[in-house]
Amino acid sequence: MSFPVSSRLRSERSPLVLAALSRTYGALGRWRSTRLIAHLLLRSAGRAWLRHAVVSHERSRTNSVTVVIGALNRADYRLENALRSIRSQMYPPDLVRVVVVDYGSEPVSASRTASMCARHGAEYVRVDGVEVWSRSRCLNIGIRHATTKFLLVSDADIVFPRHFLSGCVEVLAMSPTSIVGSAMLDLPEQSAWVLEQSARTGDELQFDSWKQWCRPRHNHVFHPSICATYTAFFHVVRGYDEYYEVWGNEDDDLYRRFRYLGLTPKPLGSEPYLHQWHPESDRGRDGKNAEQVQRNKLYLARARSILRNDVDWGIPSATARQ
């Protein structure tokens, strides 16, 4: 069964007030001369208004969470461990929906990814006909159609501690206008065979032991690539900016736009997550597509608006199917 495709935000998927605000802002944004006004109007709404909107329309809903993972030719032990770590969470499993968006993988990898998803109760969405990798477009497919109260974006090589989701929900329940994240710890190359063996045997994830091998990414207490907040906020800003291609900066961009919206970063200081080692791909910062990487950086430096993309954000030009 495929995700339904719609060119409009649906009121049952976002609070009515937030959906109306998104449509109003989008109408203003069609005219270049009014984009700054629209940006200022949305930013001036403030944290108090946002808190009121979320509490009024979302508090009564169950604390369900969608985890959206983007993948391209990653059907190996890293994705296996990522899915295992989500399904090992100390959080009610019936409240956790996992969506893996396979954005243009080769047929063999796509078939293996689908099998992994079936084993771990994750929804598999495949997109064919992809000409260039875009993490923004990939993740937006899952984000647009999320209907849960909360949403966490992740990658195919991340291993979460068992209390990560419960920690995110606890913070958002106490402070609705938050972006919840944590530090990223990089596993060394020497750990790859251990994690591959763990995925193969299905043994319990040895998170605490593996964590001792790690070093923090940039020593940041909050790495923006993995973040959680109310699904409604992702919908209001229309997800990641789909300008970004190849590699880099889409996460910094979204993080900054959330802050413009009035959200505050809240790090889970005691719950860092692990990034499984892998060779640098040709999409990386030093790869063959470095020219596009530089364009991404220049675009990030100039972009200051909250709302991006058109009303068809998150709808691939190719066919998405499950």
N, C-alpha and C positions, 0 to 999 in steps of 0.2 A: 504494500500500500504506500503510495507516494504522499509526501507532505502536500497539503492543499496550498495552492498558489493564489495569492491575493495581492492587489496593488494598493490596498489600504490597510491601515492599522485597524484591528477589530476591537471593539469596546470590551469584549469579554476577555481579551488577552491583555489589556492594559487598563488601569483605572481610567474612568471616563474623563476626568479632568486632565490627566496627562495626555491621553490620546487627542483630546481637543486642542491642547496646547501644541502638540506636535504638528497637527494639521494647520493651525494658524501660523506657526513659525514657518512651515514649509511654503505656505502661500506667500508670505512676505519675502521668503528667500528667492522666489522666482525672479524678482527684480533686483539687479545688482545694487541699485542706489539705496535699497531698504534693508540690505543684509545686516549692516552695522546696527541699525535700529532694532531689527529682530533679535540680534545677538544680545544687545543691551537689555531689551525687554525680558528675555528669558533668564539672563543672568541676574537681573534685579529681583526676580521672584524670591530668591533668598532661601536659606536653609529652613527657616520657620515654615514657609509656605509649602516647601517640598515635604517636610516632615508631616505636616497636616494632611497633605494629599495622600501620602503613602499610608499613614495610620488610618485615615478615614475609609479608604477603599481597599486596603490589602490586609489589615490586621486580622480580620475574621477568617481569612483563607488558611488552609493548612500550610505548614512550612515545607512545601515541596521544593525540590532543587533540580534544575537541569544542568548537567555537565556536558559542555560541548567541546569535542576534541576534533581538531583538524589534522588530516593525514594526507601524505603523498608518498607512495612507495615506502611505507614504514611498517610493513606486515612482518615484523620480527619480534624478538623477545622484549624489546622496549615497549611496544604497544601492548603486548601480553601483560607485562608487569604494570603498566599504567592502568589497564582495565582491572587487574586484580586488586590494585591498591584502592580503587574506587569502590569495588564490591566488598572490600574488607573494612569499610568505614564503620565506626561505632555510631551509626545513624540509621534510623529505620529504612530498610532497603526499599520498602514500598513507596517511600517519599523521594526516591532518587531515580531520575530518568537520565540515562546516558545516551548521547547521540554522537556517533562518529561520522564526520563528513569526509568522504574519500574523494579528494579533488584532483581527478585526472590520473590516478595510478594506472600502471601497466596491468593488463588482464590477470596475470598470475598473482601479483601483489593484491589486486582488488579482490580476487577470490579468497585469498588467505585472510584478508582483513574482514571480509564478510563472515567467514567461519569463526574468527575470534569473537566478533560481535555476538554471534549466535550463542556461543558458549557462555558469554558473560552477561547475557540479557541486555545488550546495547542495541539501539536502533542504528542501522547502517544506511547511509545515504550516499549514493555514488553519483558523481558528476562526470560525464564524458565530454570529449571535445575541448578540453582545456588547452589553451595555447601557451599560457604563462602562469606560473605560480603566483597566487595572491592569497596570503593568509587572511587578509581582510574579507575577501569575497567568500573564501572557504568557510570561515567561522560565521559570517553573517547568515549563511543558509540555515544553520542551526539556531542562531539567535533569533532571527525573524519569526520562526515558528514555535519558539518556546512558549509554553502556556503556564509554567510553574511560577510560584511566587518569587523564587530566587534563581539566579543563574551564575554559574561558574564557567569561565573559559579556560581551557587547558590545551596542552600539546600531547603528542603521541609518545613522548619520552620522559614524562613526569611521573614520579612516584610520590604519593601523598601519605603523610602519617595518618594513623587511624582516627584521630580526633579532628581532622582538618575541617570537614564539612560541618560538624557540630559546632566547632569554634566559629566558623563563618556565620552560621545561623544565629548563634548566641549574640555576636556583635551586632548584627543587623536588627535583631529584635530589640536590643537596647538603644541602638543609635541608627535609625532608619536611613539617614542621609550619609551613609558611609560607603567607601570602596574598601573591601577587605582583601588583604593580600598577605604576603609573607616573604621572608628571605628565600632566595634560591641557592641551594648548595650543589656544587658540581662534583659528581663522582669522577674519579680518575680513570684513565684508560685501562689501568691494571684491574679494575673492578669488573670489566665487561664480561669476562668468562664466568664470574660468580653469578652475576645477574642473569646471564643466559642459561646457566645451569638451573637456577631457581625457577625460571619460566618453564623450562623443559620438564622438570620433575613436579612442579606444582606445590613445592614446599612453601611453608609460611614465609611471608616477606620478612626479612631480618632488618627492618628499617633502622632500629637503634644501632645495630652493628655497622651497617653501611654508612650511617651518618658520620661515624667517626673517621671515615676515610676521606671526607669531603672538605672542600674549601668554599667559602661564600663567594657568590658572583658579585663582583664590584663592592663587596662589603656593605651592600644595601640591605636595610631591614625590610624593605618593601620593593620587590621586583615587579614592574608593571605588566609583564607578559602574562601572568596568571592572576586573575582578579575576580571577585564576586560582588554582586550587589543585587538590588531588586531588578527583576526582568523588565519592569516598566521603564526603568531608567535607560537600559540598553535600547529599548524601543523608541523612547523620546528622542535620543540623539541619532537614531537610525544606524546603530552599530558602528563597526569600524569604517573608517574612510576607505572606500574602494579604489582610491587613486593609487594606493601603495601596492607595488608589485615586487616580486623577486625576493627581497629580504629587507627587513628592518623598519623601525620607527612607527609602525601602525599602533603598537601598544603604548608608546609614549604619547602619541597623539590622542588616543582614546582617554588615557589617564588624565591628560590636561583638560580635555573637553568635559570630563566628569567634574573636575574641579571648578571649571567655569560655571557649570550647572549648579554648583553649590554643595557638592559632595566632599567629604573629608576622608583622606586615607587613614585606615585603621589597620596597622600591622598585627599579625598574630605572632608575637615575639617568640613564643615557645613552640611554634608549629611550623618550622621551615620545611620545604619540600625538596626532593632530590631530583636533579637533572641527570639522566643516564648519559654516559659518555657515548659519542659517536663521531666518526670522522667529519671534518668540515665539508659541507656539500658545496657544489658550484654555485649555489644561491647565496653563499656567505659573503661577508663583507670584503674578503680578498679574492672572491671568485671571478669568473669570466663576465659576470653581469655587474661589475663594480660601477659602471656608468649609471645604471638605474639606481643603484644604492645611493650614489651621490645626489641624484635627482630627488630621491625620497628625503634625504637630509635637508636639502634646500627647501623643499615643499613644507616640511615640518617647521622650519624656521620662520616661514612666512604665514602659515595658516593660523588664524586666531578665532575662527567661528566655532560655535557649538554644533550646529547641524550640518551634516554632509550628506552626500548621495541624493538621489531622487527617490520618488515614491516606490520605485521598483527595486530598492536595495534588498539584497539577500535573495534575489531570484536569479538563478544562473541562466545565461542564454542557452546553454545546453540543457538537456533533460535530466532532472534529478529523480532518482527512483530508489525504492527500498526493495 
